[in-house]
Amino acid sequence: MERIQSTTPTHVHVHVHVVGGGLAGLTAAITAAESGARVTLHEGHRTLGGRARTADGPYRTNEGPHALYRGGPHRAWLARRDLLGPVVSVPPLEGLRFRFRRAGELRRVPPAALLRLARRNARSAPVDADFRSWAAGQVGDEGARAAAHFAAAALFHHDPGALSARFVQERLRRLASLPPEARYPAGGWARLVDRMAGHARRLGVAVETGARVDTRTLGELARTGPVVVATSLDAARALLDDPSLTWESGRTVLVDLALRTRRGDAFVVSDLDAPGWLERFTAQDPGLAPAGEQLLQGQFPIGPDARKAEGTARAEELLDLGFPGWRERTTWRTEALADGRTGAVDRPGTTWRDRPSVIRGDGIFLAGDQVAAPGLLSETSFTSGIEAALLAVKAAGRRSGNRSGPSSGPSAGSGSTQPATQPSGRRPSTSGG
């Protein structure tokens, strides 16, 4: 086990443990340290980052397509701490190479009905109705179907039309916004992870990698201070022995490949006949692949009983349309199945407030991308990490009798997900998003 301890002195008795060194865990560790706590971060892997780890070269991929969204709260949080670093956006000329598959053919523009729907305010969409039914009433069946499949790029789900109309519409608007909200950390997400980890160490956080925490170890940690469990929901369920820690996520085939560069290749191919998305990431960041090659990453959601080969076949159909001769030009390829590892999705009648609570009781707090916190994809990890850390510091202050220490509640603008009196478990369904 590697233990990296900052030399920055701490003068507080509050001790907070964070289990998991992904985006949620790093955010929680930084927040707790900034609040005056002594923090130890425990990561079972040899490297930090979780699903935001970037593969070593020459092809710098992540676990699925990743992006920062310009309107997201965690982007501002990172920028305030000078952690955002250089980010890149899509060059305007590449935006002209956005393509759509409709009725089996490659097209340059999406249906007008999709564009009309994407302009609707998300609050006009009901929480209690499914997206397909609501959208069909707005723009007709064909437009609703195309919009649902387009929105799958931010959902990773095989049937977006069956999800809550409000949930899908929020993501559709952000995905279709002009100018595009998506931004990308230059050099891959590992650069962002490294900046966050470095900042945490400067704040005095003790970072322990190769440090797997099991149920017994968790009990030992909890005796010395509050614990933020910032793992996948499946891992948290086993670690806490809590069967209530469940929420629906997607099941998606991830396809990454490198091609020898050819002029005229598409930038994005969005499948409007079925959920699927293929993007040439070297369009905005050429350094993700060797010179003369381009890196593509795609995701193709499949149903609970479908085989990975179904998603792979759909990926190859998009490649045939948008990247002629791709088989002869392929220099590297890999595929994976992400099952329950793509963030929460909300069914009709539910919102983020109904997901597993951040507060689990007995000094345990939960963070990650499937818990009760707002945001799009990784934004949920950031928001829940902040909230879990602030609540943990508050609990530690009460435990140590340090009434004059950390703030008595989440700070303004922290993205509070629920009141400090919230018991463990889920909140009743609400009508708001």
N, C-alpha and C positions, 0 to 999 in steps of 0.2 A: 504494500500500500504506500503510495506516494503522499506525503503531507507537506503542503506549502503554506508556511505561516508568514504573514506580513510582519514587519518589524514595527509597524505603527502601534504605539502604546494605546491601551484602552483603560479607562478609569471608571468602569461601571460594573455592577454586579449582575445585571440582567444578562442572561445567556439564552440565546435562541438557536435552535438547530434547524437546518434546512436539509431535507432529504431529496436529492435530485438536482443535477446541475444543468438542466436545460434552460430555456428562456424564462420559464416561471420561477425556477429555483434561483437563478442569478438575480432576477428582479427582486425576489423576496429577500435574498441575502443583502443586496445593496440597500433596500428600503429599511430593513431592520438595523443595519449598521449606521445608516444616516440618522436613525432615531435614537442612537446612543447605546444600542445593545452590543454585547459581545456575541459574535456569530460564528458558528461552524457550519460549513456546507459539506455534505457527504454525497459523493457521486460514485456509483458502482462501476462505471466505465472508466477506462484510463484517460479519456479526454472529456472535456465539458461540451455542452451544446445540445444534447438530446437529438431531436429530429432536425435541428438546425446545424448539425455537424456538416462540414463540407469535406468531401472525399479529397485525399491527396491527389496531386496531379498525375497525369497531365489533363484529366477531365474532371473539373471541379464541380461535382454534382452535389445536391442535397437529397434528403429523403423526400422526393416529390418536388414539384414546382413550388417555389417560395417567392413572396413579394412583401414589401412594406407598402402600406397604403397611406397616401399623403394626408388624408383626413383623419387618420387613426390617432388615438390619444397617446399610444406608446411611442410614436415617432417624435412627438413633442417632448415626452419624458426623456428620451435618449438625447435629443438635441440640447436640452437644458443642461445636461451633464457632460456635454461634449463627447458623447459616446456614439453618435450616429455615424460619424465618419463620412467619407465620400460615398454618395449614392448616385446611381445612373438611372436615366429614364429612357424610354423608347425614342430613338431618333425619328423625327417626323417622316422622313422618307420610308423608313421601315413600317411606320403605321399604315402607309399606303399598300403594304403587302399583307394586310389582314384579310384572310379569306374565310368563307363559310361553306360548309357542305349542306346543301339542301336538295332533297329528292335525288340524292346520289351524285350530284354534280357540284363542282367547285364554283362558287360565285364571289363576286367582289363586294356585294352589299347584302346586309341582312334584310329580312322582311320589314316593310314599313311598320307593320303592327308591333314588332318587337321594339323598335325605336320609340314608338308612341308609348308603349307600356313602361319602358325604362325611364321615361320622364315623370311618371306618376310618383307622388310622394309616398313613401313607405307607409305612412300613417293612414293612408287611404285604404290600405289592404287590411282585412280583418285577421285577427289572431286565430279565431275559431274555425275559419274555413280553410280548405286546402287550396294551394296556389292554382292548380289546374282549373278548378271550378270558378274561382274568382277571376282569374285572368281571361278565361274564355268569355265571361260576361262583359269584360272590358274591350277585348280586341278580337274575339272569335277563337275557335278551336285551334286553327293552324298557328296563329300568332302566339297563343298561350303555350302550345307545345314547343315552338322554337325558343321562346323566352325561357322556359323551364330548362331546356337542354343547354342553352347558353349560360344560364346561371350556375349550372353544375360545375363550372370552373372554380367557383368559390364554395362549393358544397361537398364535392367528392362523393355524391350519393347517386345511386342508380335510378331513383324515381323522384326527382325534385318536385314534380307536380303534386305529389302526395303530401308534401310537407306544408307547414303553416304558411299561409299567404303572406303574412307580415314578415316572417323570417326570410322567405325567399326574395320578396320584393326589396328588402333592405340591401341584400347582396347584389341583386340585379342592378339597382341604381348605382351602386359604387363601382361595380365591374364595368358598366357601360358609360361611366362619366367621361366628359370631355372638358379639358384635357385629361388623359388617363391618370388615375390616382396611383397606379402601381409604380413603385420605385424599388431599386435593387441595390443592396450593399456591394460596392465594387470589390471584386475579388472573391465573392462568395460570402455566405453567412458566417463562416468561421472567423472572418475578420471582425465582425460585430461581436461575436461571442468572446473573442480575445480581448476586445476593448472592455466589455462588461466585466470579464474576469479580472483584468488588471485593475479596474476601478474598485472592484470588491476587495481585492488584496490591499490596495492603498488605504481603504477604510478600516483595515484590520481584520477582515474576514479570513478565518482559517479554512483553506480549501483542501479537502481530503479526497483524492481520486483513488479509484480501485477500492473504495470503501463501501461494500455492500451492506445494507441495513436489512435485517430480518425482523420478525415480530419480537424476538427476545431483545435484540439490540435496540429496537424502538422503545421498548419499555425502560431500558436503562437510560436512554437519552431523555425520555420524558420525565425522569426523576430529577434531572438537573435543570430543566427549563422547558418552555413550550417548544413544540415541533411543528414545522411547516412541511407537509408531505407534498412535494411538487413532482409527482411522477405521473405516468399514465393512469387513467382511472382503473384499468384492470390491475395494475401493480398495486395501487392504493387499496383496492378491495381486498387483495390477498394480504397485504401488509397489516392492515387494520382489522382483518377478519370481519369485514362489514359487508354483508351481501346487499345492502341498500345502495352501494356505490355502483350504480349502473346508469347508463344513458346511451341512447342510440348514436352511432357514428356511421361513417361510410365504409364501403369495401371497394377498394380501387386498385386497378392494375397500373403500376408505374413503369413507364418505358423510357429509358434514357439511351441515346445513341449519338455517335459522332459521325459526321459525313464530310467527305472532301467538299470544299466550298464550290458552289456553282451559282453564277449570277442568275437571278430570277426566282430563286426559291422563296416560298412564302415565309412570312414572319410568324404568324399564328394561323392555324387552321382550327376553327371552332366547329364542332359537329352539331348541327341543328336537327339531324335525324335521330340522334341518340346522344346521351351525355358523353362528352369526350372533348379533349383539348390538347393540342400539340403546339409547342412554342419553341422558337429558335432563340435560346438565351444569349448566344454570342452576338445577337443583333445589337444588344445594349452593352454587353461586356465581352469584347473579343478575347480577353485574357483567360476565359474559362476553358479554352481548348487551345491546342497548339496552332501555330500559324498555318493557314491553309485549310483548316478544318472548322466546322461549326458544330456546336453542341445543342442538341434538341432534348427537351424533357416534356413528357406528356403524362396525362392521367385519364384513365378510362374506367368509370365506375361500373361495377357488375353487381348483380343481385346476390342474395345470401346463399343460393344454391348453385350459382354459376361457377364455371371453372376459369382459371386464369387465362386459358387459351382464347376465351371469348373476348376478353379485353385486348389481348395481343392482336387478334384478327382485326378488330376495329381500328387499332393503332395503325396497322399496315394499310388499311383502306385509306386513311387520311394521308399517310406517307405517299401512297401511289398518286393521290390527287395533287398534293402540294409540293412534292419533292421528287420530280421525275428522275428515274435512274438511281434511286436511293440505295437499292440493294448492292449495286456495283460500287457505290461510293462509300459504303459503310466501313469505318475503321475500328469501331468499338461499339458494343451494345450490351445492355444489361436490363433485366426486368425483375420486378418484385411485386408482391401482393401486400398492400397495406390494409389490414382488417381491423377496424375499430381504432385506427390511429390517425384520423384525419379531422378531429374536432367534432363538436357536438352538432347535431341537427335536431330541430324542434318540430314535432308533429302538431297538427291543428289542436288548438286549445291549450298549448303550452308556450312558454317563453323561457328565456335564460333563467328567470327567477325560480323556475320549477326544477332545475337541475340540482344535483347534490350540493348541499350547503358548504360554504367555506369553513364554517365552524362545525367541528366534529365532537366537541366536548372533551373533558379531561386534558385540556391544554394542547389538543391536536387541531391543526388547521390544514385546509386543503387548497392546493393551487394547481392549475393546469388548464387545458383547453376544452374540458367537458364539465366544468363546474359552474356554479351560479354566479356568473359575472358577464357583463356585456362585452360586445366587440366582435370583430370579424376574424375568424381563425386564430392566428397567434396573438391578436389583441386580447383575447380572453385570457391567455396565459399571463400576459403582462398585468392586466387589471386585477386578476385574482391573486397574483403574486404580491402586488402592492397591498391589497386588502388583507391577505393572510398575514403578512409581516407586521402591519400596523396593529392588528388584533392580537398577534402573538406578543409583541412588545408591551402592549397594554396589560395583557395577562401576566407577563413576567414581572411588570412593575407592581401589580397587586400582590403577586406571590412573594416578592422580596420585601414588600412594605415600602417600596420606593415611590411614595405618592408624589414627590416633587420631580420625578424623572420624566419619562416619556409622556407625550400627550395622552389625554384620557380617551381619545377616539381618533378615528381616521381624519387626516388633515383635509382641508378644503381642496377640491380638485383631485382627490386620490382615486376617484372612480369607485366610491363605496358601493359594495354589492348588496349589503344587508345590514341591519342594525346589530350592534354588539350584543344585544339580548337574544339574537336569533338562536334557537336550539338547533342541535344537529338534526339532519334529515332534510326534507324538501318543503318548500313553501307552497301554500295553495296557489293554484293557477290564477293569473291576473289577466286583465284585458289589455295591458300595455306591453310594448316591446322593449 
